[in-house]
Amino acid sequence: MSTHKREIQGVVVKVSGDKTASVLVTRSVLHPKYHKTVKRFKKYLVHDEKNELAEGDTVIAIECRPLSKTKSFRLKTIVATGVK
C-alpha cells in the first residue's frame, strides 16, 4: 500500500457548488520537438470543507480517497488570497 499523497498547487478559478472549488494547475514542460518550455494547464476539483475559498486564491491541495466521481483532492493550505 502506498502512503505517498500527491500535492498540487494552483489558483482557484471557480467556486463550483457547495464545498467544492475548481483549481487551475500550471506546469512547465519541455516541448519534445522544439525544445522550448511551454505551459500545460489542468483543472482539478478540490474539496473545501469550510467553504473558505474565493476566486483568485492560491492553494495547495493534497490527494485523498475519491469524494465524488471527479473529486479526489482536498484543501491543505491557502498560500495567498486573491484580490477582492
RABEL-V422387 format. One record per residue. N is the residue number from 0. PSI is psi in whole degrees, -180 to 180 (none if undefined). Layout:
# RABEL-V422387
n=[N/N]
psi=[PSI/PSI]
This chain:
# RABEL-V422387
n=[0/1/2/3/4/5/6/7/8/9/10/11/12/13/14/15/16/17/18/19/20/21/22/23/24/25/26/27/28/29/30/31/32/33/34/35/36/37/38/39/40/41/42/43/44/45/46/47/48/49/50/51/52/53/54/55/56/57/58/59/60/61/62/63/64/65/66/67/68/69/70/71/72/73/74/75/76/77/78/79/80/81/82/83]
psi=[131/134/5/121/126/139/136/148/133/-173/136/121/-19/136/102/92/-179/127/25/140/147/123/128/120/128/135/150/131/143/126/132/-33/-47/-5/42/146/124/154/139/139/145/142/136/147/130/136/124/93/-37/7/46/-4/149/161/137/-12/142/127/161/129/152/144/143/-174/155/124/-21/-169/-38/-1/115/28/147/155/132/-61/158/116/-48/147/147/170/129/none]
